[in-house]
Amino acid sequence: MNGKYSNIEAGRLPADANCPGRGLGYAPVAVAVVPSAGDWTMVGTDDRMRYCMRQLVDRYGFPPAGAAGIVGNLWAESAILPNRIEGSSPSTPMRAKNFAGVTTNFAAAQIMDRKSPHQGPKLPGVGLAQWTSPSRRSGLFRHVYNGSPLGADVLLNMDAQLDYLDHELRTSYPGVHQVLSSPVVSVEAASDEVVYNYEVPGAILGGHSKLPRADARVQTVFKQRRSPSNRALTAYQSGGGPAGPATFEPFPGESFFDTGRKSPIIAAMHHRLVAEGCNRYQSSVNADVWGPGDVKSYAAWQEKLGFEGDDVNGIPGKTSWDTLQVPNV
């Protein structure tokens, strides 16, 4: 075991915990729209957008266009994943490089307690808006929601982060809040305002100062972020409520995958691996029987997820299985 992702597939990290409790594994069974503390990687983009839109419109009073400008920027920053850390991928939002350059699966407490140059993720960005500066980052973890600060658990709570965002807009960015709250604001104007005066990504900076709005580089960023903002408004306007439970097979346990096992679950897994570009099968004959082709193909999936060493063994573990999203049979 090389230490990078040791024991992730074995189920000894919080992400694979089968018992309730705080930490990386604190999430309900995946549904199309889950409660605010849950595994949002298992929720579709439009559903994540719609959820945030409804919160911002119904709870905080933003007009739909203003809310869409916020949500489109959140998508650009974090893919609307509250536990996303800078440098991670959407499928593994709490896994990124540490200060030694080693890709690591971090717990929420490790992310909160990040200290340069030795402890936690190398890059500071965290949460829906990728809060980065020390004051805004620490403000997230200190934010009082429903009467108490959540600390590290704020990373697992969509609602609390939206509340912190609204608090920031009202107290520290009143000009941005005024623009977003206007009943006549357009999606484009709202999106531009959020990226230019609230998010302020490096792409719109020249040295330590913001480039003029008319600068071609700024206009490029505006254009990039208007697209998801318009998508957020469309998702909201399309209506639709939370769907039922996601139709994915739960992890059947490591012992399920023994040579010769025949099951429609294995056939469904086979087709998902092929769809993910991890086809190492000699043929599709007996696709419902666990065999050497499944081991090789599943190992390719583990490698695609970033596992290394002994964790690339071709035997499904809960983390990789849940990420594969095998359809329910």
C-alpha positions in Angstrom: 0.0 0.0 0.0 1.6 3.3 -1.1 -0.4 5.4 1.3 -2.1 7.7 -1.3 -5.5 6.0 -1.2 -4.9 3.2 1.2 -8.0 1.5 2.6 -10.4 3.7 0.6 -11.9 0.6 -1.1 -11.6 -1.5 2.0 -14.2 0.6 3.6 -12.2 1.9 6.6 -12.4 5.6 5.8 -15.4 7.6 6.8 -16.6 7.7 3.2 -17.3 4.0 3.2 -18.8 3.9 6.7 -22.0 1.9 7.0 -23.0 3.4 10.3 -24.5 6.9 10.8 -22.4 9.7 12.1 -20.6 12.9 11.2 -17.7 12.9 8.8 -17.3 12.2 5.1 -19.8 9.4 5.2 -22.6 11.5 6.8 -25.1 11.2 3.9 -28.5 9.6 3.4 -29.3 7.1 0.8 -29.0 8.9 -2.6 -32.3 10.3 -3.9 -32.9 12.7 -6.8 -33.1 15.6 -4.4 -31.7 14.9 -1.0 -31.9 16.8 2.3 -29.3 19.6 2.6 -26.9 17.2 4.4 -26.2 14.4 2.0 -24.3 13.1 -1.0 -25.0 15.7 -3.6 -22.7 13.9 -6.1 -25.6 11.5 -6.6 -28.0 14.3 -7.6 -28.3 15.6 -11.2 -27.0 19.0 -12.1 -30.5 20.4 -12.9 -31.8 19.1 -9.6 -29.0 20.7 -7.7 -29.6 24.0 -9.6 -33.4 23.8 -9.0 -32.9 23.1 -5.3 -30.6 26.1 -4.8 -32.9 28.3 -6.9 -35.9 27.5 -4.7 -34.0 28.2 -1.6 -32.7 31.6 -2.9 -36.1 32.6 -4.2 -38.5 31.2 -1.6 -36.3 31.6 1.5 -34.1 34.6 0.8 -36.4 36.6 -1.5 -34.2 36.9 -4.6 -36.0 37.3 -7.9 -35.5 34.3 -10.2 -33.1 36.0 -12.5 -31.0 37.2 -9.6 -30.9 33.8 -8.0 -30.0 32.3 -11.4 -27.0 34.6 -11.6 -25.8 33.2 -8.2 -26.5 29.6 -9.0 -24.7 29.7 -12.4 -21.6 31.0 -10.7 -21.9 28.3 -8.0 -21.9 25.8 -10.7 -18.8 27.3 -12.3 -17.0 27.4 -8.9 -18.0 24.0 -7.3 -20.5 22.2 -9.6 -22.9 23.1 -6.7 -21.3 20.6 -4.4 -21.1 21.9 -0.8 -18.2 19.6 0.1 -16.1 20.4 -3.0 -12.5 21.5 -2.3 -10.3 23.2 -4.8 -8.4 20.9 -7.1 -10.8 18.0 -6.7 -13.1 16.5 -9.3 -16.9 16.6 -9.0 -17.1 12.8 -8.5 -14.7 12.9 -5.6 -15.2 16.4 -4.2 -13.1 15.9 -1.0 -10.1 14.3 -2.7 -7.2 16.6 -3.8 -3.5 17.1 -3.4 -2.0 17.8 0.0 1.0 20.1 0.6 3.4 17.3 -0.4 1.6 16.9 -3.7 0.1 13.6 -2.8 -3.6 13.1 -3.7 -5.5 12.5 -0.5 -9.0 11.7 0.6 -9.7 14.4 3.2 -12.1 14.3 6.1 -14.2 17.5 6.7 -12.2 18.3 9.9 -8.9 18.1 8.0 -10.3 20.6 5.4 -11.5 23.0 8.1 -8.2 22.8 10.0 -6.0 23.4 6.9 -2.7 25.0 7.8 0.0 25.9 5.4 2.5 24.3 4.7 1.8 20.9 6.2 -1.8 20.2 7.1 -4.8 19.6 4.9 -5.4 20.3 1.2 -2.8 22.3 -0.6 -5.3 24.7 -2.2 -7.6 26.7 0.1 -10.8 26.9 -1.9 -13.8 25.3 -0.3 -17.6 25.0 -0.5 -20.2 26.1 -2.9 -18.6 29.5 -3.7 -15.0 28.1 -3.3 -14.4 30.5 -0.4 -10.6 31.0 -0.5 -9.4 34.0 1.6 -8.6 33.2 5.2 -11.4 35.5 6.5 -14.1 34.3 4.2 -13.1 30.7 4.6 -13.0 30.8 8.4 -16.3 32.7 8.3 -17.9 29.7 6.6 -16.9 27.3 9.4 -17.9 29.8 12.1 -21.2 30.7 10.6 -24.2 30.3 12.9 -27.0 28.4 11.3 -30.2 27.4 13.1 -28.7 28.7 16.3 -25.3 27.2 16.3 -22.1 27.0 14.3 -21.7 23.8 12.4 -17.9 23.8 12.2 -16.6 21.1 9.8 -20.1 19.8 9.3 -21.0 22.9 7.2 -19.3 21.1 4.4 -22.1 18.6 4.4 -24.9 21.1 4.5 -26.1 22.8 1.4 -28.7 25.0 3.3 -26.1 26.3 5.8 -23.8 27.3 3.0 -26.6 29.1 1.1 -27.4 30.9 4.3 -23.7 32.0 4.7 -23.7 33.2 1.1 -26.8 35.3 1.7 -25.3 36.6 4.9 -22.1 37.6 3.1 -24.1 39.4 0.4 -26.2 41.4 2.9 -23.3 42.3 5.2 -20.1 42.4 3.1 -21.4 42.9 -0.4 -24.4 45.1 -0.2 -23.9 46.5 -3.7 -24.0 43.0 -5.2 -27.0 42.2 -3.1 -28.8 45.3 -4.3 -28.2 44.4 -8.0 -29.3 40.8 -7.5 -32.4 41.8 -5.6 -33.7 44.2 -8.2 -37.0 42.9 -9.7 -35.8 44.0 -13.2 -32.4 42.5 -13.1 -31.6 40.2 -16.1 -29.9 36.8 -15.7 -26.9 38.1 -17.6 -26.5 41.2 -15.4 -26.9 39.1 -12.3 -24.3 36.6 -13.4 -21.8 39.3 -14.4 -22.3 41.1 -11.1 -21.6 37.9 -9.1 -18.5 36.9 -10.9 -17.1 40.5 -11.1 -17.8 41.7 -7.6 -18.4 38.6 -5.4 -16.4 35.7 -6.8 -13.6 37.6 -8.5 -11.7 34.7 -10.0 -8.1 35.0 -11.1 -9.1 35.1 -14.8 -10.5 38.6 -14.4 -7.4 39.9 -12.5 -4.5 41.8 -13.9 -1.8 41.5 -11.2 -3.7 42.3 -8.0 -6.4 44.5 -9.6 -9.6 43.7 -11.5 -9.5 44.2 -15.2 -12.1 46.6 -16.6 -15.4 45.0 -17.4 -14.9 45.8 -21.1 -11.6 43.9 -21.2 -11.9 40.9 -23.6 -10.7 38.5 -20.9 -13.4 39.6 -18.5 -16.0 39.4 -21.3 -14.9 35.8 -21.9 -15.5 34.9 -18.3 -18.9 36.7 -18.4 -19.9 34.6 -21.4 -18.8 31.4 -19.8 -20.8 32.0 -16.6 -23.9 33.3 -18.3 -24.5 29.8 -19.8 -25.0 27.9 -16.5 -26.9 30.9 -15.1 -29.4 30.6 -17.9 -29.5 26.9 -17.4 -30.3 27.4 -13.7 -33.2 29.7 -14.6 -34.5 27.2 -17.1 -34.3 24.4 -14.5 -36.2 26.5 -12.0 -38.9 27.5 -14.5 -39.4 23.9 -15.7 -40.7 23.1 -12.3 -40.8 19.5 -11.2 -40.4 18.3 -7.7 -38.0 16.0 -6.1 -38.1 12.6 -7.7 -38.2 9.4 -5.9 -35.2 7.4 -4.8 -32.4 7.1 -7.4 -32.6 3.9 -9.3 -29.1 2.7 -8.5 -28.1 -0.7 -7.0 -26.8 -0.4 -3.5 -23.3 -1.9 -2.9 -23.9 -5.7 -2.5 -20.8 -6.2 -0.4 -17.3 -7.4 -1.4 -18.1 -11.1 -0.9 -20.8 -10.9 -3.6 -18.1 -10.7 -6.3 -16.8 -14.3 -6.4 -15.9 -16.2 -9.5 -18.9 -17.7 -11.2 -21.5 -15.6 -9.5 -24.4 -15.1 -11.8 -26.7 -12.0 -11.3 -28.4 -9.3 -13.3 -26.5 -6.9 -11.1 -23.3 -8.0 -12.6 -24.7 -7.6 -16.1 -25.8 -4.1 -15.2 -22.3 -3.3 -13.9 -20.8 -4.7 -17.1 -22.8 -2.3 -19.2 -21.9 0.7 -16.9 -18.2 -0.2 -17.1 -18.4 -0.3 -20.9 -20.2 3.1 -21.0 -17.4 4.6 -18.8 -14.7 3.5 -21.3 -13.4 0.8 -19.0 -14.2 -2.2 -21.3 -11.5 -4.8 -20.8 -13.8 -7.7 -21.7 -13.0 -10.3 -24.4 -16.7 -10.5 -25.3 -20.2 -9.8 -23.9 -21.1 -13.4 -23.7 -22.2 -14.3 -20.1 -22.2 -10.7 -19.1 -24.1 -11.6 -16.0 -21.4 -13.9 -14.7 -18.5 -12.5 -12.6 -15.2 -13.5 -14.2 -11.7 -12.3 -15.2 -13.1 -9.7 -17.7 -15.0 -8.1 -14.8 -11.9 -7.9 -12.7 -9.9 -6.3 -15.4 -12.6 -3.8 -16.4 -13.4 -2.9 -12.8 -9.7 -2.3 -12.1 -9.7 0.1 -15.1 -12.6 1.9 -13.4 -10.7 2.1 -10.1 -7.7 3.6 -12.0 -10.0 6.1 -13.7 -11.2 7.2 -10.3 -7.6 7.8 -9.1 -7.1 4.8 -6.9 -3.6 3.4 -6.8 -1.6 0.4 -5.5 -3.5 -2.3 -3.8 -6.8 -0.4 -4.2 -6.7 -1.2 -7.9 -7.6 -4.8 -7.4 -10.6 -5.2 -9.6 -12.9 -6.0 -6.7 -15.7 -3.4 -6.1 -15.7 -1.4 -2.9 -18.5 0.9 -1.8 -16.8 4.1 -2.8 -16.2 3.1 -6.4 -19.5 1.2 -6.7 -21.6 4.1 -5.6 -19.7 6.4 -8.0 -20.3 3.9 -10.9 -24.1 4.3 -10.4 -25.2 0.8 -11.5 -28.9 0.9 -12.5 -31.3 -0.9 -10.2 -32.3 -4.2 -11.6 
